[in-house]
Amino acid sequence: FEMAEKERIRELALKKIMVLDGATGTELQKRGMPSGVSPEIWACENREVQKSIHKSYVEAGSDIIYTCTFGANYYKLLQYGRSDVEKVNEQLAALAKEAARGRAFVAGDIGPCGHFIEPFGEISFNDAVAAFRRQVKGLLSGGADLFVIETQLDIQEARAALIAVRELTDAFTIV
């Protein structure tokens, strides 16, 4: 990962208030996504719809747009019969990168896995790190400039996601 990119983000954040994009799920619903489906898989299958959402946020002045990968981790995708975590994340990051056209940074969005980590849940800490690592690999392959770890209810889960990011990159990361 280019250290220059990390420094560009840091310098910009020190100079101005960074504007993030807005909701993705509700925008997907407005544009035809039915309820009960994976937004990530639906976005992969309806690329132009997702791309238009990204473009609208860039045109509205967003400095950072999030990939549509909030639930694109192993545990969430498996609920929809998909295990190609790296591919889904790579496609969605590349789509955001294409839509941004260099006018906004692309943040690889990492949400919760949907399960508690041991001892409160059935997933081991190491398995959580491994699952998030697969997501991060795909996001990096697709061109994510930075990472956002969000909406984690358990500090151990957020820690697992951050360790997965740090094992693969020193990119700017927001938790």
Disulfide bonds with the S-S distance in Angstrom:
none
